[in-house]
């Protein structure tokens, strides 16, 4: 595929590609209002992992899922091209509960980060300036929450600068990451 300079890609074309990405069928997705004041133009998607009956958005605009959820934001700001390396930037958030035995694994954060990189690479999503955090949380309930017992969660926050002209690949990689964090099997990029 010939590389197209990102300066020449129109935001509306990139946004349409994000919206039209072939996301995993296990996800309930919806476009949500993008955070304000982060870029002159942006779009955001929210997704939740659906197992069993599908549920949609809750009244506050978040996806109602106990299996994992996330958001993807595509930002466009030509004035940030020097900082970002191009006029576009993608920010993603993904979280899912873990079995406590997995949550105590000292390498689970490394594994979660590698799933992001593998998802991007397996879908041919070109990128640069990848950065972020993977955080595992272990919790124990006390008092009236004691019956909940111990719990674990993984949360990944990342951002990168997309390269090339295939923005759909980035949304598809994000959907793969959400499903992997929720314990669903890997699917090769299509």
N, C-alpha and C positions, 0 to 999 in steps of 0.2 A: 504494500500500500504506500503510495506516495505521501510524503509528509507535507501537510498543509500548515502554513504559519498560522498560529492562533490569533494573530492580529487580524487576519482576514475572515475569521469565523464569526458570524453574527450570533448574538446572544440568543435570539429567538430560535435559531437552528439548533444550537447546543441544548437549549431547554426542551425543545421538541424531542430530541434524541433521548434525553434523560427520561422524559415522560413515556416514551415509546419503548424503553428497554424491556427485554424479555426477563422479567423478574421471576424468581422461583414461585411455583404454584402454591407452596405452603404458606405464603405470606398474604396478609391482608394489607393493602397499601392504599394510600390516598395522598394527594397533594395537600399541603397545609400552608398557612401563611409563613413566609420566610421571616427570619429575625430581621428587625428593622435596623437601619444604620450600619450594617456590616459591609455593604457594597451598594453601589448605585442600582444594580439589577441583581436579583437572585430569585431562585425558586427552591422549594423544600418539599421533600417527600417524607412521610412517616410510614412505618411498617411494623406489623406485629406477626409473630409466628402463630399460625392457627393449627391446632391439633384438635380434631373433632369439629363440633359446630363452629362455623365462622362467626366472629363478632367484629363489628366495625369500630368506628371512632367513638370514644366516650365524649360526653358533652364538652370537655375542655380541649378537644381536638387531638388527644393522644390516642394511640392504638391500644385497645384493651386486650392485653395478652399476658398470661402468667408464664409463657414459655420463652419469651424474648421479644425485644422490640428495638427500634432504632429510628434514626433520622439521617437524611442525606440532604446537604445544601450545596447547590451550585451557585457560586458568586462570580460576578463579572465586574471588574473595575480596571479600566485601562491605566489609571493613575497608580495602581499597585503592581504593575507589570515588573518593575525593577525588583521589588521586594518578593513577589511570588514567583518570578521567572517567566511569567506570561500574564495576560489579562484575566485568566480564569483561575479559580481555586475551588476545590471541593473539600467540604468538612463532613465527616461522618461520625455518628455515635451509634454504638451497638451494645446491648446488655442482655444477659440471660442468667437465669438461676443455674447453679451447679449442684451436683451432689457434693455433700460435705467432703467425702473422700477425695474428690477431684479438686475441690477448692483448697485443700491443704497442700496440694502438690506444689513444690517450690518453682516449678517450671511452667505452670499453667498460663501465666502472663506472657511468657515467651512463645508458647504454643498459640495463644490467641493472636498475637502480633503476626506470627508466621502465617496464620490462616488468612489474614488480610493481604499480605504480600502475595501469597499463593493464589488467592482469588483474583487479584488484579492481574497477575501474570498469566493465569490460565485463560483469562478472557481477552488477552491481548490489549489490555488497557495500558496505554503508555502514560508515564507519569515521571515527575521529578519533585524534589523538595518534600519528600514524604516524612512526616513527623507525627508524633502522638504519644499516647500513654495507654497502657493496659493495666487495669487495676482489679485485683481480686479482693473481695470483702467476705469476711467470716463474721457471723453474728450469733449470739445466743440470747434467747428470750428469758426474761425474769419477771417476777411478779405476775400480773395478769396475762403476760405474754409467754409465760413459762411453757405452756402447752404447745407453743409453736416449735420449741426445741431449737436445735442449731440449724443454721442456713448458710449458704455460700452463694456468691454472685460474681460474675465477671463483667467488666465494663471496659469497652475500648472506645477511645476518642482519638480521631486521626484527621489529618488534613494533608492534601497533596495538590500539586499543580498538574492538571491533565495536559497531555501533549497529544498531537495528532488530531484527527477529526472524528474519532469514534467516541462520543460522550456516553452512548448507551452502554458501552462495555464497563464503564465506571459504576453505573447504577446496578448492572448485573453482578459485578464483583461485590458490591455492598450487600445485595440480596443473598449472595452465597455466604458471605461472612455471617449474616444474621442467622442463617439456617445452621451453619457449622457450630456457632456458639450455643445454639439451642439443642445440639446433639443429633441433628439430622445428618445423613450421609452426604459426602461430597458429590457434586455433580460437575463433570467437565464442562468447560465453556462450550457453548453451541454456536 
